[in-house]
C-alpha cells in the first residue's frame, strides 16, 4: 500500500461521527393531537369554587383533578398548561388553595379541577381535617372524575401524603399521572436519575402509574401532559374542511319532477 494512501479503517475512524438522539420519536398524528390539545386547554375558564362536594358543579361529563402538596407547584403548572398567568392563583405562601376550583375547557362538560393542597398549609388543625374530609368525599363520590394529575417536587418525591394518595388511588382503580415538578432545579442527568428511581419504586410497589418530568419555568413536558389530559377528557380533533361530511342532496318531490319534464 502506498505510504500516502489511507486504509479504509483509518478513514472510518477519521469520519465525523453521527450524533445519536435519545429523544422519544412521535408520529405526525400524535404531534398533531398534542398540539391541538394544548390549544384546546388554553380555552380554560374559571367556573366556580366550592368548599364542599354538595355544592360542586353538576356531576356530569369528564374532569381531571390536580392534586399534591401545597408546595408542589400546582397553580403554576395549571397556569403554564393553559397559558394564563392568573387562572389558578399562585402564591408564595403554600396552602392558598382552600376550595375545590373548577375550570371549563371549551364547554362545561370537560373540566380541569384544582384541589386543595395537602400536608403543608399553615392553617389550624381543625381546618386541615375539614379539607381532608371534603377531599376524600370528592375523590370517592365524584363520578365524572377521570383521574388525577399528582404533582411532586422532584427534589422531594414520594412524601408520606403522596404515598397515601397513590395507595388509595390504586385501591380504587383510579388513573394517576405523576408530574415531577420543578425539574429545572436539577441538571438533566440528576433529573432523569430521580425519574428512574421513582419509576423503580412504583414498580416495586406494584403501582402502575405513568410519570414524567415537568417544569413550569422552562415549559418542559407540556405536550406530554396535554396529550395525557386530552385522552382522559375525551378530547377529539376537530374535523377539517376535507373531512366534513358532504351535505345530503334532497330527493326531488313529485312537483319538481313534473316541472323538470
N, C-alpha and C positions, 0 to 999 in steps of 0.2 A: 504494500500500500504506500502511496506517495506520502512523504512526510508532512505535506501541507493539506492532505485530504483527511477530513474528519470522519470518524466512523459513525454509523447510524446511532449507536448507543450514546456517543458524545453529543450528537445533535439533539437527541431526545432529552438529555439532561439539561442542555442549554435552552431548550424551547420554553417560552413563557408558560407557566402553569395556569390552568383554568381555575377560576375562583368557584369554589363549591358553595352553593346556597343551602342553608338549613331551614329556610322559611317554609311554612306549610303552603303547598300549592292548592289553589282553589279553582274550581271550574268557572267558566264565564257565567253560568246560570246562578251559581252560589254567590259570586261577586255582585251580580245584578240584584239578587234578592236582598243581600245585606245593605247595599247602597240604598235601595228603595225603603228598606226597613228603617234605616237611620233618618231618612226624610220624613217618614211616617211618624216616628217618635218625636220629631220636632214640632208636631202639631199639639203636643200635650198642653192641656189647660186645666187649671185648678177647678175641681168640682165642689168639694166640701171637706170639712174636718169634723170628726166625730169622737167624743170622749168615750163612747161605749158602742158595742155591737148593735144594740137595739135601734139606734138612730143612724146607722150607716146607710150608704147608697143601697138602693134595691139590689137584692142578691140575684142578679141575672147576668148573663154574658160571661166575659172572661176577664180575669185580673191576675196580676202577678205582683207580689209584695217584696219590698226591700227591707231586710232585717239585719241587725248586727249591733255590736256595742256602740255606745253613744259617741265614741271617738274613732270609729272605723271609717268615717268619710261618706256616710250615706247621702247627705244632702248635696255634697259636691259631686258625687257620682251621678245623681239624678239630674242635676243642672247641666253637667257636661254631656250626658247622654241625650238630653232634649235640646241642647244648645241654647239654654236660657239661664241667665245669671241668677235670677231670684225666684225660680219656680218653687223650689224647695228652699226654705230659709236656712242657709248655712250660718253657723255661729262659731266664734272662737271658744265659746263655753259649751262643752259637751252636754247633752241632755236637753237641748232646746225643743226637740220634737216631743210633744206631750200628748198628742192625739193621733188618731188614725186618719191620715190625709189621703184623699182620693184625687186622681188626675185622669181626665178623659184623654183618649188617643184618637182623635178624629171623630169618634162617636162615643156616647156614654156606655156602650156595651163592651168596650175594650178599654181597660183601665190599668194604670200604674198606681201602686199603693205604697206610701211611706209610713212604716210602723214606728212606734216609739222605740228609741234605743234602750238597750238593757245593760245593767251591770256597772254603770258609771255615774249616772245623773245625780247631781248634787241637790237632791230633794229629800224631804222627810221619808222615813221608812214606810209609814202607812200609805204614802202616795206611791211609792215603788210597788208595794203589794197590790194596790188598786190597778196600776198599769199592767202588772203581770197577769192579773186575773182577766182583764179585758183583752189582752194579747192572746191569752190561751183560748178565750171564748171565740175570738176571731179565727184563729188557726184551726180550731176544732169544728166550728159550725158553719164557716163560710163556704158555701157550695160552689161559688164562682171562682174560688181561688185555684189557680192552675199550678202554682208552685212558688218557691222563694228564691230570691237573689240574696244570698247570705254573704255579707261583707266582713272581711277580717284584715286588720292592718298586717301587712306582710312581715313586719318586724316582730309581731306578737300573735301568730296564728294559733288556732285551736285552744283558745282560753276556755275556762270552765263553762261559761254560758254558751259558747259556740258548740262545745261538745254535747251539751244538753240539748240544744236545738237540733243538731244533726241526728242524735239518737232518737229524739222524739219524732222528727220527720220520717226517719227510716221506719219506725214502728207503725206509722200511719200511711206508708207508701206515698209520701208527698215528695214531688220533684224538688230538688235543690241544685242551684248552680252557684258555686262559690267564687267570689271575687277576692283575690289577694290584692288589696288596695295599697296605694302609696308606693307602687313598685319603683317609682322614680327615686326613692330614698336609697335604693341599693343599685349597684352596678349590675349589668346583665348577668354575669356569671353567678354571683351570690343570689340574685333574684330567682334564676332558674333552679338553683340548688334548693331553695326553700320550696318552690313549686313541686319539685320531685319528692322532697321529704314529706310534704303534706299529702301528696298523692299516694305515697307508700303507706303512710299511716292510715289513710282512709281505706285502702285496700286491705290492710291487716285487720281493720275493724269491720270489714265487710260492708262498708258504706259506699255504695256505687253511685257517687255524685260527681258531676262534672265540675271542673275548676279551671281558672285562668288567671293570668296576671292582669292588673288594671292600674292605670294612673290617670286621675282627673287632670293633673297638671300637664302631662305630656300627651294626653288623649290616647294613651296606649290601651288597646283591647276593645275599642269602641265597636268596631264592626262585628267582632265575635260575640259581644254581649247583645248587640242589636239583633243578630241572627237567632240567638237563643230565645230572646224575649218574643220576637215576632212569631216564631214557631209555636210557642206556648199560647200566644194570644190570638191564634187563628188569623194572622195577617196573610193576605194573598196579594200577589202582584196585580195592579190594575191592568185591564185589557188595553192593548194598543189599538190604533185605528185598523190595522190589518187583521187583528183578532176579533174585532167587533162582529157579531152575527149580522148577516145581511137582512134588511127588512123584508118581511114576508110580503109577497105580491098578492093583493086581494083577488079572489076569483071574480070573474065577470058576472054581473047579475043578468037575469033574462032581459031587462030593459036595455042594458049595454050591448048585449049580443044582437038585439033587434036593430039598434042604432048603427052597429058596425056593418050589418049585412046589406 
